[in-house]
Amino acid sequence: MIDIPDVLRNHAVAAGVDDWLDDLPLIVDRLRQQWDITIGRSRAGATEACVAEARTSTGEPAVLKILIPLKGDLARHEITALRVADGRGCVALLRDDPDLGAMLLERLGPSLFELGVPITRRHEILCDTAARVWRPAAGFGLPTGADRARQLADYITESWQALDHPCSERAIDQALACARRRAAAHDDERAVLVHGDVHQLNALRAGQEFKLVDPDGLLAEPECDLGTVMRGDPVELLQGDPRERARRLGARTGLDVTAIWEWGVVERVASGLHCTRIDLQPLGRQTLAAADAVSGLDLA
């Protein structure tokens, strides 16, 4: 029996795909037979997919993942990203069914969150792991960093109105301005495969290193990945100068600090609104509070 976490159910309902919840047991049974796998316990904490432990017919431990059928080709982009990464920096893909949004993945160890790694070391690991993903990926049909910036801008505008303005207008204006600048800065020649959602819950131990799960799959400037590191740990961000985190990430990777900061501004507002929309609290309130707090800052 597949257990569906409340936050995943809320996300599916908010996305208008309630029928997917009803069909999920049949989808799981179809994949069980098709891939000759044994399904184990469901994993709690997933917000955008049904995730369960599995074993192959040869006894190999694996993970079954079935994405919520949202708009666009999100499942295909994730599958493409995993194929291109080929197990380097990202979890290895064992089987896939793009039409069902389903993947069979290698089973990894605990996440950075579960391990309780201190924040400075955690950010170093996230930078180093994301950097292993970055590689040329032209011609695979992935959305670009410009697409991502415009999509987030549209989501921010619509969600802020729908949620009755849960953060300041100044934070929204700053995020939209940063999104415009990141869209304009996109350069196909510099763009690489990026994960798109680099945070401590998505970084899992793999032997002596870590690998990332749940890639969005984008062709973008690498600073885009560090924007998601900027949006995380919102309470800790405000315990010092928020700009110092961007400077540390830039020093670690040799990337542009302004681009890292601007992607962080956009991601923070969009994520705070998303968490609020699916009632993932207190993270939503904390993230929007951080967005308000940095809305008057620049890197000067």
N, C-alpha and C positions, 0 to 999 in steps of 0.2 A: 504494500500500500504506500503510495506517495503522499507525504505530508506537505502541505502548502503553507509556508509561513505567512503570517498576517500581512507583513509589509509587501510581499510578493502579490498576494491577493489584492491588496489595495492598489498596487501599481497596475495590475491587469484591469481592474474595474475602472480606474481613472483613464486608462487608455482605450476603454470601450471594447475590450476583447473578453468579455465574461464567458463567451462560448468556449474559448480556449481552456478555461479552467475545467469545464464540464468534459471536454474531450481528452484532457490530459491522461487519464488512466488508459484509454485506448491507444494513445500515441506511445506511451511507455511500453505497453504490451507488444505493439507492432515492432518497436525497435529491439525489444528483448529477443524476439524471434528472428528478426532480420539480421542482427549482429551476433546472435548466439551468446548472449551475456546473461549473467545472473545479477539481479538488481538488489542492492542492499539498502541501508537506511538513508533517508533523505538528510540533506545538510541544511541546517538552519542558517539564516543570515543572508541568503541570496535575495536580491531585490529585483532582478531583471530576468531571472531564469529559474526553472526547476532544476535542482542539482541533487544527484544521488550517487552514492558509492556503487560500484559495479565490479564484476570480475569477468574476464574473457573465458572462453571455453578451455583455454590452457592454464587458467588460474591466475593470469596477470591482473594485478589490481588496477582499476581504472575509475574514471568518473564519467557519469552520464550527465549531459547538460542539454536542456531544451529551452530555448529562448522564447520569451513572450513575443508574439507576432506583432511587433510595432510597425509603424509606417516605414517605407523605404526598404532597403536591402541590408539591414543591420546584420542579420545572420550571415549573409554571403560575404560581407566585408570582414567579419570576424574570422570566418573560415579561411578567406583569402589571406588575411594577415598571418594566421597560424601556419598556413602552407608556406608562405614566403619566409617567415622566421625559421621554420624547420627545426624547432626545438632549441634555438639559440636565443636566450633571453626570455622566451615565451614557452609556455607549456607545450608539450608535443601533442600533435593531433593524430589519433589512431584511426578513427572512422568519422564520416560526416554525412549528413543528409540536409543539404541547403533548403530543400522544399519544406522540411519539417522544422528547420532551425535547430537541428540536433547535432551534437558532437559527442564522440567518445574520446576522452582525454587521458593522458597519463596521470596517475595519482601522485600528488606531491605531498610534502610534509606540512607542518604548521605555518601559519602566516606570520609576518612581522608583528602584527597586532597580538596574536596569541603568544608570541615569544616575549612580548614586552620589551622590545629593543628601545633603548633611549633615543630621544628624538633626533639628536645630531647624528648619531651613527645610523639611525633609520633612514634619514635623508641621504646620507652617503650611499647606502645600499640601494636605495631607489634610483639615484642618479646612475650608479654603475650598472645596475640591471637594465634600466631603460636604454642606456648607451649600447648595450649588446644587441638590442632590437634594431637600432637605427642602421639602415642600409638602403641602397637604391631600390626603388619599387615602382618605377614608371611602367605603364602599360598593363597594369593589373586591374584597372577600373576602380581604384579606390577613390573615395572623396578626398578633396584637397583641404589644406589648412584654411584656404579662403572660404570653401564651402562650410567648414566647421564654424568659422567666425560668424558668417552670416546666419547659419542655423541657430547658433546660440543667441545672437542678437534678436532674432524673431521670437525665440522661446522666452527670452527675458521680457520683451515688450508685452507679449500676450499674457504670460503668467503673472506679471506684476499687476496688471489690470484685473485678471480673473481672481486673484487672491486678495484683492482690495488693499493693495499697496503695503505689503508687510515689511518693507524697508524704505529708506529715504529715496526721494527723487534724485538727489545728488549722487547716490550710489548707482542708480540706474543710468543716469546720464554719463557717468564715468565709464561704466561697463560698455555702453553702446559706443562711446568714442574709442575706447581701446579695441573693441571688436572691428570697427571700421579700419583702424590702423593696421591690425594684424591681417585683415583680408587684403588690404592694399599691398602689404609687404610680401605676400606669397610669391615665391620664386621657384618655378618648376625645376630649375637646374640645381638648386640647393636642397630641395625637398627630399625627404627620406621616409621610409616606413616608420611611423610612430605608433605607440601603443594607444594613447589617447585617454587613459584613465589610470594613471600611475599613483597608487596609494597603498598603505600598509596592509589592507585586507586583500589586495590583489597580488601581493608579493609573497610567494610561498617557498619554503626551503626545498632545495633540490640538491641533496648531498652537501657539498661544501659551499654552494652558492645559493642563489635564489632565482626563481623564474616568475614571470608575470602571467596571470590568467586574465580572462575577460577583455581582450583587446578590442577597441573600437575599430582599429584598422584605418589609418589615414596616411595620405601622402602630404607631409607638412614639414615646416621648419622644426628642428628638434626641440626648440624652446617651448613648443606646444605641450610636450610631455611634462616639462618642469612647471608649467602653469597649474597642472593638477596637483603637483607637490605643494605649490604655493597655497592652494585652496584648502588643503587638509589641515588638521590640528588648529582649528580657528581660535580656540581659547589660548593655546600656547603662542600663537602668532602675535597676540596683543600683550604678551608679558614683557616684551622688549620693543625695539624698533622693528616694525614689520618689514621694512626695506632690507634689513640685514639678512633675512632669509634668502631673498632674491640674490643678494651679493654672494652669499655662501654657495648657492647652487650654481651661479655663474662661474665662480672660482673653481668649483669642483669639476665642471664640464668644459670650461673655456667658451661658453656660449654667451650671447648678448643679454645683459642684465635687464635692459629696458623691455626687450621682448618677453623675457620670463615674467617680469612684473605685470605687463599688460595682459598676458594670457591668464595670469593668476587673478587679476581683477575680474575678467570675464567669467572664468570658471567658478569663482567664488559666488558671484551673484546668481549665476545659472543653477549651481548646485544647491544653494540655499533655498531658492524658489522651488526646485524639484523636491527636495526633502520636505519642504512645507506642504507641497501638493500631495505627497503620499503619506503624510503624517509620520515621517521619520524624525522624531524629536527625542532629545533636545537639539540634535545636530542641526536641524533647519534653522532654529532660532539663533544658535551660536554662530553659524556661518553667515547669516544675514547681519548679525551684530558686528561681526568682523568686517563685512563689506561696508557697513555704515562708518565704522571707525577709520578705515583707510581711504574713504572717499575724498578726503581733502589732501591726500598725500601724493607727491610725485617723487622721483628718484633724485632730484636735485639736492 
